[in-house]
Amino acid sequence: MKREDIELLAPAGSFDALKAAVQNGANAIYLGGQKFGARAFAHNFDYDALKQAVDYCHLRNVKLYVTVNTLYTNQQIEDIIPYINYLYEINVDALIIQDMGLYHLIKNNFPNIEIHMSTQASVRNIEGVRYFEEQHVDRVVLAREMSIKEISEICHNCDIDIEVFVHGALCMSYSGQCLMSSMIAKRSGNKGECGQPCRLPYQLKEDDQVISLQDRYLLSPKDLCSIENVDQLIEAGIKSFKVEGRMKRPEYVGEVIKAYRKAIDTYFSKQKNSIDTDILNMKKVFNRGFTKGFLFNDSLELAKKIPGNQGIKIGKMLEYSPKKKLLQIQLEEELYQGDRIYFPKDDFTRTITKLYNKGKLVNYGKKGDVVAIELDTHLKMQDIFKVVDSKIVEQTEQFLKHEHVKLPVQMSLGGVINSPIALTLTYKKEKITVKSNAIIEEAYKTPLSKERITEQLSKLGNTTFTLDKIRIHFPENGTFSIKELNNLRREAISKLETVLIDKTRETKDIHLDKYQSKKHSSKVLVLQVNDLCQLENIDLDEVKEVFIPFYQYKAQNDKYIPYVPFLYDEIQFKEFLNSEYYRLCSKIQVNDFGALHQIKDKEIVLGYHMNVNNNLAAIEFNQSFVVPYELSKKDIQNYCTDKEIYFTAYSQIKNMNMKHCIISDYHFSKKVKNCQMCKKHQYILIDRMSKEFKIVTDRYCNNYVIHSHRFYFDKLQSLNADYVLLNFIDESHEEIERIIDDFKLIIHGNKSKEKRNYDTFLGYFSD
């Protein structure tokens, strides 16, 4: 792999952050507009700013990608069309997406723009990548739960660009599969509105006793930092190195991109790279502590004590004088006036306005000094952290005042006496020529030398260009106005800039077809169980289908249908595909793109993890599907499809789907597979509002955080669905029987009797 094959991809939540990324060496930028992106609370870019961003990047040979990576209802699909049209017209290089309905819209109407499948799609295996390769998607952003070994195997066995997060914040749950914020606050991560409940404090209860007395932040991962492993990332075959941080400040973007640019360049120059200073500077601008994540570890490391920016430790409190309102600090690092410091035990921050050393006002204190700051609040004795470094902020501001990206141009200048001068500029495949208004005259005294011409044409100043080569054909006895020569240079540069950025695509009017739907009037009952033993002695007479895990399917019953859960063992699934039991089944439910890609000859039901949120997604998949939990009744009524619709009327909702194990992390400070602690005890997370979230563990040691209330919806008669699905996780036989009997009554038009037994959650149906 060559240096130019590697893309360093930077985030931008503001124009200054975009400039910081480009000027520090990013090859591409990803950002969001003011709607339809997965970071709704970043500053983001309006229409004019988007055009300015595209022009700024393209003038510097940098690509620009726009995130439209949320899920959309039918109405939102219609609303987004003018926006996609605009992005297409202004020559955005790629769209980063999650929703398969939006994919359908783009691939059929916008042929000359790249489609990048977001990490929100949770692609985590070679088969999922191959699915999108066959759909002619240009790039897949892999799930952040993958190891470097798994990524390498994918990169070396596919012909599609692979993008991987190498630095920044990590989600606790698989991206695109987290309902925690959505279910507890109706702020959906799949709509770009995540309230980050993983950064809030929780208690862990084992059986009936709270055991997490020291650590509060049990769902808050440290930030990913893989700069020490850039060589392995390159050798794995990754195309794009992605830095997270669209909510971050310009100095963060600048320092991180500068560090990774240096690391990548050093690898290809075969030089040694000292990264200690780079890591320190990255910590200064933002960090929750650094981890190598699942990329290079078997488990996540958590920021259990400080869920936000901890910066760097700069010292400790020595003494506080309530009378003088002065705090004495022993410094372990430099502290400047204007820095912002953080006291974690009190969750208190303070900007340094006045700094004293031995009673005198000073601008800074050096390592080892005892300094004093003014403080009105009496705080606990503790270590102190610097979370805003004023010097780095100042350096970034000064750095961005100048142009550091220089594109090499070739110049050719020629002319004869009594004729205008022609100046040609060439950059890559682009070439422009301008001619002067003035003519070359015969010199009476001192002719204009080629050296002087070169000197003037080289004055490219704060433009994005630098002179690479120049050819001059100028008469030896000729002279020409230096002022006109400078004007000619400026005109040529201006026209070259225009050529580089003034590229638009032709758009067209798009009108979505009005789809006809079959009537979904009669309802039949369907079950799904977590374990086959849950069905012992259960009366299935009025149940049409029962979904059971594929690894337990042995064609035991004509009503049984295997399902592939969202998280499963790849080897075990391939064994099932080659088994006689797979040949015997006629239908199968899938919940990820990898399983979907491998099933060619069966009727398929798409589980709710596949996020079929709109009619275009239903058309693109062309399969029966389970309704996602985040849709309202109105959204469901707006489905127009001839495929069968499954509606989950009862379930314990999985708010989080995690590769991480909360339980073993508490006991062993890391994920220990098959530790059996979950078999010995019951575990519950308790939030600040005293809500309890049960933790369920599967056979692969994945964790699921279950919503505090059960979903139990009984107004089914007019609902636009064919199947009423009851999804059981760990309910007792008695509970299962009661719930089934209750829904038999409901389907026949009677009122629910069982619903009152539960603390019921209606989610998006409670409007």
N, C-alpha and C positions, 0 to 999 in steps of 0.2 A: 504494500500500500504506500502511496506517495503522500507527501505533505498536503498537496492540493486536493487529495481525496477526502481529507478529514474536514468536516464542517464544525466550527465552534458556534453554537447556537445560543444566543443571549436573550434574556427577557427584557421587556420594556413596558413599564406602566406609566411612563411619562416621556415627554420629548427629551428632557435632559438625561434620563436613563438610557434612551435610545442612542443619544450622542456619545454617552460614556462607553456604551458597548462597542459602537462602531469605531470610535477613536482609539480604543484599547485592543482592537484586533479581532472582533467578531466577524465571522463570515456570513452570518444570517441573524435576523432578528425575528422574534415572535411577539405579537402584541394582540390586544383585543380592542374592538370598537366599544361603543357605549352600551351596546346590547349584545346578547347572544354569545357571550364568552364565559368561560368557567372561572373568571375572577371579576365578578360584578362590582366589587368594592375597590378595585384599583382605579387610578385616575382615568385611564383608558383614553381613546382617541375619537374625536368627532370626525365628521366627513372631511372637513378641510384639513384637519391634523393628519388624517390617514393619507391623504394625497401628499402632504408635505413630507410625511415619513417615508413613503414610497420613493419620492424624488430624492430625498436625502440619502437613502440607502443605495439606490440604483446609481446615483452619481459617484458613489464610492465602491462600486462593484460588490455590493452587499445585497443579499436576498432578503425579502420581507415576507413573512407568513402571518396570516391573521387567524386567530382562534375563533371558531364558531362551534366549539366543542361541548355544547350542552344538548339536552334532549328537548324536543319540540312537540307541542300539540298540533292538531290540524290547523288551527287558526294561526299559530306561530309560524308554521311552515309557509303559509300565505304571506305573513308579515315580513318574513326574512328575504323574500324574493328581490325586492328593490335593493336591499343591502348587498346581497350577493352580486347582483347586477353591477352595482357601483364598484365593488372590490375587483370584479372582473375587468371592468372598463379601465380602472386606474393602474392595471397591470401588476396587481399583487401576485407574488410568485406561487403561493400555495395557500390552501385552506386546511386548517387542522380541525377535524370533525370527530364526532362520536355517533351521532344519530344516523341510522341506516336509511331513514326517510330523506334526510338531507343529502346523504350520499347519492341516493337515487335521483334526486333533483339535479345535483351538480353534474353527475356523469352523463346525463341525458340532455343537458342544456348548456353546459359550459366546458367545451372540449379542450381548451388550451390552458387550463390551470391545473396545477398539481393538487392531488388529494392526499393528505397525510392523516392516517388513522390515529387518533389521540390515545394517550395512555388510559383515558376514560373507558376505552373499549376493553380493557383488561386482557389484552392478548399476551399470553404467557407460555406459548409452546409453538413448535415448528408448524404444527398443523393449522393453528390459528393464523400464522403468518402466510402459509400457503393459500388459505382461504382468500385472503385479501390480495395476494399475488394474482390469483385467478380472476379476481374482480378488477384487475388493472389499477389498483391503488398504487400510488407512487412510493409511499413510505409507511412504515408501521412504527409507532412509538411504543416500545415494550413496557409491560407492567413493571413497577419498581420493586417487585418481590423476586425478581429473577437473579440467579447467580451468574458470575462471569463465565463459568463453564457452559451453562445453558445458553447464554447469549452467543458465545463463540460457536457452538454447534449450529445455532440458527443462522448466523451470519455466513458460515461456510457451506450452508446447504440450501440457500435460496438466492434469488436474483433480484431482490427488492431491497431498497434502502432501509437500514435499521437505525433507529434513533433511540438513545438511551440517556436517561437522567444521570448526570455525573456529579452534580452538586446542588445542595439546597434542601428545602424542607421536604419531609417525608410524610405521607398519610399513614395512619394506623391501619385503616381498612383498604382493601383493593379499590383503586380509583374507579369511579363509575358504579361501584357496588356498595356504597356507604349511604345508608338511610338515616343515620343517627341525627344529624342536624335537621333533616327533613321531617322526621317523625316527632321530634320533641319540640320543634320550633317553627315548622313549615318554612325553613330556610334550606332549600335543597341544594346540595352540592352538584346535582345533575342539572341545576338551573343557574349555577355560578354564584349561589348565595350562601355557601357554607358558613355556618356560625362558629366553626372550629370547636365543637364540644370536646374533641380529643385533647385540647389544651386546658381544659378545666379540671379542677380537683375531684378525685373520687376516693372512696374508701373500698377496700376489698374485704368482703365478709366470707369467712370459711365456716360452713354450717351456720351456727348462730352467733359467731363471734367475729368482731372486726379485728383484722390482723395487721392491716397496713397503717401502723401508728406513726411511722417516721416519714414514709414517702407518700406524697399527696397526688402527684400527677402520673397516674398509672397508664395513661393512654397517649402520652406525649413523646414521640420519638425525637432523638437528637437529629441534627441536620447532617445530611449526606456530604461527605468530602472524600473524593477519590483521587485527589491530585497526586498522591504518592504512587498511584497505580496507573498512571496515564499510559505507560508502556504496555501494560496488559490490555487496556481498553483498545488501544490501536491495533495490537496483534490479534485481538478477538475479531476484528473485521467490522467494527462499528463505524457507520458512516457519519452520524451526527452526534456530537457531544452536547447534551442539553443542560443548561443551567436553569434551575428553578428560581423564580423571584420577581414576578410581575407586580408584587406589592412592595417591592424594596426600593430604597433610595438610590440615586445615581452613583454615590460613592461605593455602595455595595456592588452594583453591577460592574462598575469600572475596575475595582480591585480584584473581583473574582475572575472576570474575563482576562484581565492582564496576567493573572497568575497561570491560568490554564493555557493562554496563548504562548506564554514563555515555556511552559512544560511541554507542549506539543512541538514547538519549534526546536527545543533542545533535543528532544528524542530524535528528530530527523537529521539534526546536525551532528548527532552522535557525541554530544558534549555532556559533561556532568552538570546536573542541575541542583543547585542548593535552594531548597524550597522552604526552609525554616522561616525566613522573613516573610515570604508570600503567605504562609499559613497564619502567621501572627497578624498580618494586615487584614486577611480575610476574617479572622476572629474579631478584629477591632470594629469592623463595619457591621457584622451581625453573625451571631451563632447561638445555638442552643446547646453547645457542645457538639463535637464532630464524631460521626460514626461512619464506618464503611458500609453500613446497611446490609441488605441481603446480597448486594453485589459481591462482597468479599468476606462476609460473615454468614453464619447459619441463622442468625437472629438479629433483631433490632436492639439497639441500645436506647434507653429512655432517658429523657431529661426529667427525672422524677422530682427534683426540687425546684427548678426554675423552668417553667414552660415556655418563656419568651426569651428575648435576647439577653444573654448574660455577658456579652462582650468579652473583656479580659479582666482578670483580677488585678486591681492596682494597689491594693493595700488593705490595712485593717484599722478599725477604730481604736484609738488609745484612750481618749478622755473627752468628756463633754462638760462644758461649763454652762449651766442654765443661766447664770447671771450674765455672762458675756455673750451667751448664745453662739459659742464657738466650739467646733468639733476638731479635735486633734487627730490627724491621720498619719500613720507610718506608711510611706510610699514604697511599693515594690516595682512600680513602673512610673514613667513620666506622667505628670498631670498638668494640663494646660488650662488657662482661663478660657471658658467657652465649652469645655468638655462637659458631658452629661454623665453622672454617676448613679449607680443603682444599689439600693440596700435590700437584698432579697428577703430577709426575715420580716421586713415590714412592707415589702412590695412598694417601696418608695423611691422616687427618682428626683434628682436635683441637678440643675445646670450650674456650673461653677461661674459665678459672677465676680466674686472677690476671693483672692487666694493670698494667704499670709505665710511668711516664713520668718520666724523669730520676730514676730510683731510687725514686719514690714510687708506692704503690698508688693506682690510679685506677679509676673505673667505666667510662670510655670514653676513646678517643682520637679526635681530629678529623682531618680531611683535612690532610696536611702534617706531622703529628706523627711523631716517631720513638718508637715504643713497644717494650716488651720483653714477651715471654711466657715462661713456664717450659716447657722442652722437654727430655725425656730422650733423644730420638733425634736423631742427627746426620743431617741431610737434605741433598740436593743443593741448590745455590743456584737459586732459581726464583721465579716470580710466585706469589702466594698469592690464593686465592679464598674468599669468604664464602659458605657453602652453607646456613646457617641463621641468619636474622636474628632475634635474641632480641626486639627491639623490636616487630617485626611479629607475632611469636608472642604476646607480651604484649598488644598492642593487640587482636588477634583474640579472645583469651580474655576481655578486658574487654568488648568489643563484644557478645559472645554472651550476656552476663549480662542484657542488656536487650532489650526487644521493639522492633523498628524497623519492622515491617510494621504499618501502620495501615489498617484497612478502614473506610470511611465509613458510619456507620449513622444512620438517621433515628429520632427518638424522638417519641412522642406520649403525653402524660400528661393524664389528666382525671379529674374526680370532683366530687361535690357534698357539702355538709355532711351529716354523719351517714351517709356511705357510704364504702366503701373507695376507694382510688386504683387506677386501671388504667393500667399502663405498657405501651406497645406499641413494640417494636423492629423495624425493617425494614432488611434488607440484601439488595439485589437482589430476588430473587423470594421470599426467605424472610421470614416475619413471625411473631412470637410476641407473646403478651400475657400479662402476669402481674398479679395483683391482690393488694393488701396485706391483711394480717389486721386491721391497725388502720384506724380510720375518720378522715375529716376532721372536725375539730371547729371550732366557732365561736371565733374569737380574742377574748379579753377585752381584751388590750392591743395587742400587735404581731402583725399577720397575717403569714403566710409569703409572701414576695414571689416573683414569677416569676423575678427575677434570682437569688435564693438557690436556688430549685429548679434552675435551669439550671446554677448553679455546682456543685451536688452531683451532678447527673446527668452532668456533664462529666468527673467524676473517674474516668476509665477506666484510669488508671495504666498498669501493665505488661501490659495485655490487648492483643489484636490489633485493637482497635476505637478509633475516634475519632469524636466527635460531629460530624455534618455539619449536620443541621437538627433543630430541635425545635419542637414545637407544644405549648402548655400551656393547658389549660382548667381553671383552679383558681379557686375563689371568692375574691373580693377580701377578704372578712372571715374567711377560713379559715386554719387552722393545722394542722400535721402534724409528727409526730416526725421530726427529721433522721436519727436512727438508723434508723427504719423506712424512710425514703426511701432511705438507703444500702443497706439490706438488699434493698429492691425492685430497685434498680439491679443489685446483684450477682446476684440471682436471675434477672433478665431476661437478663443477659449469659451466665450459665451455661447457660440454656435455649437461647439462640441458638447458642452454641458446640456444644451437643449436636445441634441440628438440622443444623448445617453438617457435622458429622463422622459422625453416626450414620446412615449410609446403607449398607445391605448389599444384595447381590443373592442371589436364591434359587438354590441349586445343586441338582444332581441326581446320582444314582449313575450312573457311566459304566462300562460293561463293553465291552471290545474284542471284536469278533467273532473267532472262530477261523477263519482263512482256509485254504482248501484250496489245495494247490500241485500242479502237475503234476510228474511225475518227471523230473529232469534227469540221466538216466543216461548216454546216449550223448553223446560229445563230438566236436565238429568244430573244425578249426583255422581261425583267423582272424588276419590280419596287419594291422598299422597302420604306415605309414611316414611319415617326416618330409618325404621328397622322392621323387618318382616315379622318379628315376634309381637309387634303391636297389633297384628291382625288375628292373633289366636282367639278363637271362639267368637269372632265378630261376624254378625249376620250381614252378608253382602247381597241379599236378595234384590234390594232396590238400588244397588250401586252398579253403575255401568262399567266404570274403569277404576283400577287401582294402580297408581304409580308406585313402584318399589325400586330401591337402589339396584343398579345394573349388576352389581357384584353378588346380589342375593337372588337374582332372577334365574329360575330353572324351569320356566314354562309350567309352573305348578298349577296355574289356574288360567282359564281363557280370559278372565278379566284383568289379569296382571299385565302391566306394561312397564318395562324397565325405564328408569330415568338416570341420566348422568348428572350428578350434582355440579354446582358451579366449581367446586374444588374436588379433584379426584386424582387418583394415581394413574399416570400415563401408561405404564407397563400393564397394569391390571386391566385398563380399558382396552388396550390392544389385544390382550388375551381373550377378553369377552367378545371382541369383534371377530375373532377367529374360532369361536366356540360354536358348538351345535345349538346352544341356546339362543345365540344371536340369530342364527338362521331360522329358528322357530318363531321368533317374534315378528309381528307385522308393523308395529308402531314403537317409537321411542321418543322420550323427551330429552332435550339437550339444553344446556345452560351456558355454553361458551362456544366461540367460533371454532376452536380446535376440534371439539366433538362433532359439531355441525359439518365440518369439512370431510370427516371420515365416514359419514353415513350417506350412502348413495342409493340404496335400494329399499328404503323403508319409508313409511309415512312418518313425518316428523311433527312433534309438538315443541314449539319454542317456549322454554320456561320463562318466568318473569325476569330472570337475570338478563335476558336478551333485549329487554327494553324496546318492545314494539309499541311505540307511543303514538303513532299516527298512521294514516292510510298509506302514505308512500312507503313507510317501513314494511307494512303488511304486504304491499305489492312487491317490494324488492325481495323479501324473503319468500313470499308465496307459500307460506306454511301456516298451519293452525298455531295458535299462541295463547299463552297465559298473560292476562292483563297485568302490567306493572302496578306496584302499590301506589305510585305517586300520581296516578290519574284520578280525576274527579268523576262523578257519575255523568256529568255533562260531556266530558271527554270520551267516556266509554260509549255514550249514546251516539257520538259522532263518528264512530268506526263505520266505514263502508267497505265490507269485504265479504266474499263468499266463502272464506275459510272459517273454521270453527273457532269460537272464542271461549276460553276458559276463564272464569272469574273466581278468584279466591275469596270465598265468603267467610271462612274461618282460618285463622292462623296465629301463631306466635311469630311476629315479624323479626327477621334477622336484621338488626340495625347495622351491624358491622360484620364483614366477612374478612377474617384475618389469618395470615400465615403466622403471625406472631402468637405466642402463648402467654397470656397474662399470668396464668397460674404458675407455670414453671419459672417464669421470669421472677416472680415474687420469691419463690423458694430457692432458686439456684442462680439468680441474676442473669439468666440466659435461657433460651429455649432448649429444653432437654426432651428429646422425643421419647415417648413411651415411659415417662416417669411415673405414670399411674396415679398421680395426685388427684386428677379429676375423677378417678374411679373410687377413691377413698373418701372424698368429701364433695359437698356441693358449694359452688362459689357464686357470689353475687357482687356486682358493682353497685355502689350507692352514690348518687350524685348530690350536689349542693342542696337540692330540693327534697332530699330523702327519698327520691324515686329509686326503685330497685330494678337492676338489669341483670338478668340471669346470664351466666356464661355457660355455653354448651361447647363441648369438644367433640370433633369427629374422629374417625379411626386413623386419620392422617395427622392428628395433633394440631389441626387448624382450630381456631377459636371463633365462636359466633356470639356476639352480644345481642341478647334478645330484648325486644322492647318491653317496657314496664307494664303495658296493658295489652290484652289480646284484641285482635281484630275480629269482630263478630257482626256481620252485616246480614240483616234478615229481610230487607225490602227488595225482593228479587223479581217480583212478577213482571215488571215492565223493563227490567234491565236488559241491555243489548248484549246478551251472552247465551251460549248454548249449554255450557257445563257449569255446574256449581261445584267448585273445588274446595275440599276440606283438607287442610295441610297440617298434619300432626308431626310434632317433633319429639316430645318426651311425655306426652299425656298418658295417663293410666288407662287400662282397659275400660274401667268404669266411665271415665270421662269420655273416651272415644265413643262408646255405645250411646251415652246420653246426647252427645253432640250430633251424632248421625241420626238418631231418632228425632231430634229437634228439627233438623233440616229436612227430614222426610215430611214433617208437618208443614214446614214453611213452603216447600216446593208445591204442596197441594193446596196452598192458599191459607193456611192457618197461622196464627201468631206464634212467635218464639216463646218457649217456656224456659229455655236453658240460658238465654242471654243474661238474665238477671244474676246468674251465679258468678259472673266475671266482671272485673273492672274493665269495662269495654272501651276500646279505642276505635274511633271511626275515621281518623286521619283526614284524608282529602274528601271524605263524604260528609264531614261535619260542618260544611259551609252554612 
